[in-house]
Amino acid sequence: MTQPPDPTLTGRCPSLPGQMNSLLHLRAFHIPAVMMKKRKRSPKPAPPPPSTPPTPQTQARHSINTAKARAWAPLNLTQDELSLPLTFPTGQTFRWKNTAPLQYTGVVGSHLISLKPLQNGDVSYCLHSHSNSDNAKTALLDFLNAAVSLADLWKVFSASDVRFAELARHLSGARVLRQDPFECLIQFLCSSNNNIGRITKMVNYVSSMGTHIGDVGGFQFHAFPTLEQLSLVSEQQLRDAGFGYRAKYIIGTVNALQSKPGGGEEWLRSLRKLDLPDVISSLSTLPGVGPKVAACVALFSLDQHHAVPVDTHVWRIATKYLLPELAGSQLTPKLCDRVAEAFVTKYGKYAGWAQTLLFIAELPSQKALLPSHLLTNKQRNPANAKIEDCEEEVGKKATLSEIYRWCGSRDINGQDLGVIAAVKNSLGRS
């Protein structure tokens, strides 16, 4: 029996007004439009971040600059296989934008694509750029790792983990992406000791070095810069843009990749053929790439489905559910390896996918929606909570002034010297 057409598939892909009120949107930063008077001998300004929140000016420009959109079409993935808010704003990539409620837009290769859920539970896509629609869909499905069935994985994981089975019912559709390795690597070099807002701002800045493709919902979208394009950027430019010590690592990595026989981007793609220990070892030869960054790049771009990036969230999960004997221990590189091994023992060759769902369950945006009995830490000592939050948001390499600013922003005043002292001591600051 022929099904009636889904009303959300009719018509053309609309010009999006850039509504930003969705609770699922991560608002990384806000830069108001400012009119600058031309001054003599003023230094050349750094290029602006390409993805600023919409303003009336950008919304008006959108209708002029956006490439002609195609019709919405089904992607042949249900929301149980792809949840947009549980896949894009969860720390795998920092380039997809919430361009309307429940709608996300990003660039895959040279294709500018929007995704949104349909009324029947499926996901649809809309191609904005003037590229071949078949090629765009193929590239998109590859980027989404669509060949991996979440339903099959969740059955296997749930059979041996009751808590995972219940979490999966609340967090269905959380996928692991298969990104371009160079794009993924640069993004995670930006993530070192950083928070989502600053990471996104840095990634936007780097993205602006690439070819501009179009605007959607007041956001500018660029193809990620090639290795050659990024080689034209100086360390000082990145420092002036707020990258700090990460500027040296990004420039160093770009230089190291340029020296690879056959080209650095091809060298990175070739790592997909290696075993995980060799992938981690190869990536770790690049400036600024430590075990966690290497594991993230391996999992999110190099087909290493059992790679397990370990951070404070994953450490808390491991010490409560997998390795309770380590509760209270200080996380060390050796213990990171032990945690990763425990995940592989528990979940097998797709352990990284299981870890991703468990990690998402630890995010504040999801904790607020989960039943209390599923939370890893139902109650934390207030002082320890501040220490953990400060370490996570400010970073272990924060300066003392950054720590004080963080304490002030969390209403930790001078009467709470004990908490401030604990935070300082935890971060190794005097």
N, C-alpha and C positions, 0 to 999 in steps of 0.2 A: 504493500500500500504506500502510495507516494505521500511523504510528509509535507505539510505546508511550509513555505519558506519562512525562515526565522526573520522577524521584522528588523532585527538589528543588522542584518546583512544587506538590506536594501539601500539604494542610493550610493552616494559617493562618500569617501572618507572626509569628514567635515573639517573645516578650519576650527582648531581648538582654542577656546578663550583663555586657556591657562588657569583653570580653577585650581587653587592650591589648598583647599580646605580639607582634603581627604586626610583622615587620621593615619592612613598608612604611608603618607608621603614623608620622607626624611628631609626636612628643611635644613640643608647644610649651611647656608649662609645667605645674607641679603646685602646686595650692593645697589643702592639707589642710583638712578640715572642722574648724572651731574654734568652740567654744561661747563666746559673748561675754556677759559680765555687763553688765546695764544700768547705766549711770552717768549721774548728773545732769549736765545741760548739756554732754553730749558732742556734738560736731558730727555732723551727719547723714552717715552713711557713704555713699560712692559705691556704686552698685549693683554686685554682684559679677559677675565674668565669667560668662557663661551656660554655658560649656562646660568645666567642670572634669572632670578624670579621675574615673572612677567610684569610689565608696566603698561599703561595705555599706549606709550610710544611703541614698545615691542609688539604689542598685540596688533596695532595698526600695521606695522611693518610686516608682520607674519603673513597677512593676506596677500602681500606683494611678493615676498621672497620665497615662500615655501614652494617647492616643486609640485607640479600637478599630481594630486594623489590618485591612486587607483581605488577600486571598490574594495570593501571589506570582504575577506574570504575566510572560510574555515581552515584552521590549521590541522585539524584531525587529531587534536589532543584535548582530552577532557581536563577539567580543573583538578581532578584527582591526580592527573599526571603532570599538570603544570599550574601551580598557584603563582600568579604574578607577584603579589606582595610578599610571598614567602621565598621567592627566588631572587628578585632584583635588589631590594633594599636591605639585604641581610649580610653584607660584607664580602660577597664574592666578586662583585664588580661595582664600580662607582661612576659609571657613565650612562646608565639608564635613568630617565627622568619620569616622574609621575606627572604626565601632561594633562590629565583629567582624572576625576574619580575612578579608581580601579583600572586606569589606562596607563600603560608605560610605553615610552618611546626611546629608541636607541639606534646605534649604528652597528651593523655587522658587515665587516669589510667595507664596501662602498655603498651598502644598502641602508637607507633610512627607513625604519620600520616601526609601526605602532602595534601594540597588542592590547586586546581587551577581552573580557569574558562575555559569552553570549547567554541569552535567557535559557537556553537548553542545557547549559552546563559545559559547553565546549569553549574553546578559545579561538578567537579570530585574529587575523593580522591584516594590516593595510600598508602597502608599499608607497612611500612618498617620493622616492628618487626615481629618475628616469633610467632604470635598469631592467634587465630581463626578469620577469616575475618568476619564472621557473627557477632561474639561478638564485634569486633572492630567497625563495622558499627553501631550496636545498641548503643554502648557507645558513638560514635561520634554524632549520631542524638540526643541523650539525652543531651549531652553537648551543642549542638547547639540550644536547645529548639525548635526542629523542629516541635513539635506538635502544636505550636502557628503559625497561619497564619498571616504573615505581611500584606498581601493584605486585609484581613478582618479588621484588626486593623486600617490600614491607611484609609479605607473607613469611618469607624466610626469617627476617629479623624478629618479627612478632612471635614466632613459634618458640623462640628461646628467651624472650625478654617481655615480660608482662607490661612493664612500664612503657617500653617502646610501643607496644601495641596500642596502648591508650593514647599516648602522645600522637601517634600517627593518625588517629581519628580526628584530633584537633588541628593537626598541622599537615594534612594531606596536600600533596602537590609541591613539596619543597624539593626542587631539583638541584643537582650539581651541574654547573655550566661547563662547556668545552670551549674556552676562549682562545683567541690567538695568543700564542705563548709570549711574544714580545710585549703585546699590550698588557697581558696579565702580569708579567714580570715588573714592568715599570710601575703599574698601579700598586703592587705590593712593596716595592721599594719606598713608595710614598707612605705606606701604612706603618712603617717601623716606628714604634713608640708614639703612636698618634691616635687621634679620635676621628670618628666618621666625618664630622664637619670639616676638619682641616684636610683630611685625606681627599675628600670630594673637591675641595677648593684647589688643591694641588693638581689633581687629575684633570680638572677642568682647564687649568692653565696649560698643562702639557698637551691636552687635546687640541687647544687653540692653535698649536703649531701645525696641525694637519689640515687637509683640504676641507673647506667649508662645504657642506652638502645641502643644508636647508634649515629652516626654522619650523618648529611645531609648538604651538601653545605658548609662544613667547620665548622659547628656549632655542639657542643656536646649537646645531649639531655638526660635528666634524668627523671625518675619518681619522682614526688614530694615526699620528705621525709615523712615517717610516723611520727606520734606523738612520737613513741618510738625512732626513729632515731634522731629526732630533740631534744629530751631530753638529748642527749649526748653532745650537744653543750653548751659551757659556755657563760655567759654574756660577759666576757672579750674577748673571741674569736670574738663575733659579734662587740664589740667596736673596736677591732683592725682592723676589716674589714670595718670600717667606718659607722656603724649603729647609732652611737651616743646614745642619750637617748632612741631610739627605741629598743635597745638591751634589756634593762630592761623590757620593755613591752612584747617583744616576749618571753623571758624566763619566765616571770611571767604568761603569758597566757598559755604557754606549761605546767607549773607546775599546774595551776588551772585546766586545762583540764584533766591532769593525775589523779586528785583526784575525777573526776566525776564517779558516779556509772555506771558500764557498759562500761566505756571508753569514753574519750573525743570526739573522732571522731563520735562515735555513738550518743552521746549527741547532737552534732551539727546537725547531720542529723535529729534528732527527732524534732528539731525546725521547720522543714517544716510543721509540723502538727498544729502549733500554729497560733494564730492571730498576726498581725503585732505588736501591742503594746507589747504583751508578748515576741515576738522575740527580739524587740529592748531592752526591759528591761532585758532579759536574757543575751544577748550579752554584754550589758553595765556593767555587773558584772565582766567582764574580764579586766585585766590590759591594759590600753591604748586604750580601745574601747570607743569612744565617739559617739555622735549621727550620724555624717556623716559616719564614718567607719561602724557602725552598719547598717545604711541604705544601704550602698554599698553591704555589705555581704548579707543582707536580699534580695536585688533585684537580685544580680548576682549569688546566690547559694541556696537560701532558698525558692524559689517559691513565694516570696512576690512581685507580679507584680505591686502593687501600691505603693511600697516604693519609695520615692523620695529623693535621696541624694542632699543636698543643699550646693553649693559652690558659689564663686563669679560669675561664669558664669550663674548659674541657678538663682541667685539673680538678676542679670541684666535683664534676660529674664522676671522674675516675675514682677519686678517693671516697666517694659515697657509695657507688654502685659496683665498681670493678675491683678496686684495690683499697679496701677500707683500712688495711693495715698501714697505709701510708698517710692517713689523716693526721694533720699537724706537722707533716714534714715540709721542708722548704723545696720548692720546685727547682731541679737542677737539670742540665742537659742529659745526664744519665737517666734521671727519672722520666724525662720527656720521652726517651726511647722506650722505657718500660711501659709508659701509658699507651703509646702507639701500638706496642706489641699486644697489650691487653685488649685493645679495641679489635685488632685483627683476629686474635684468638676467639673473641666473642662473636664477631660479625662476619669474619671471612674476607674474601677478596674484594668486597665492596664496603669495607669498613669505613672508608671516608664518607660515603653517602649516609651511613648511620650516624656518624659523628656530626655531620652537617645538620641533620634534623635535631639532634640532641643539643647542639650549639644554639640553633634558632630558638629552641624552647627556653634558653637562658637569657635571651634578649629582653630588655624591659618592655618593649612593645608587645611581646607575646606573653610574658609573665602575667601581665594585667588581665589576660583573657583566659588563662589556664586555671583549672580547679586547683585549690590550694594543696591537695595531697600529691600533686605532680611536681610541685616546686622543689628544686634541689635544696635551697636554703629558705625554710619558712620563716625563721627568725635568726637574725645575725646580731651579735654584740655591736652596739652602735659605734664604738671606737673602731672595731675591726672592719665594720662596714665602710666607714669613711676611708680607712687605709686602703682597702681593696678598690673602692671606687676611684680614689685619687690615683693609685697606681695604674688603673685601667684607662682613665680619661686623660691624665696629664702625662703619664709615661715615666718609666723608671729613670730616665735621664733628665728629668725636669730640673730647672734651676730653683733655688730657694724662693725667689720672687714669684715664680710660677706656682709653686706650692701654696704660698700665702694667698695669691689671687684666687686659686681654686678653693681654699678654705673659706675665703670671704664670700665667694659666690654661692657657697653652700651654707651660709649663716653660721659658720663656725667662728665665733667671735673670740675676743681676748680672754674671756672667762673659761674658754674650753682649751686652755693651754695643754692639758694632758693629751687631748686628741691631736692637736697640732704637733706636739712633740712626738707622739707615736707615729704620725704620718712621716715626719721628717726622719725619724730613726729608721722606719721601714724602707724609705727611699735612700738611705745612706747619706743624708744631708745633715750638716752640723748647724 
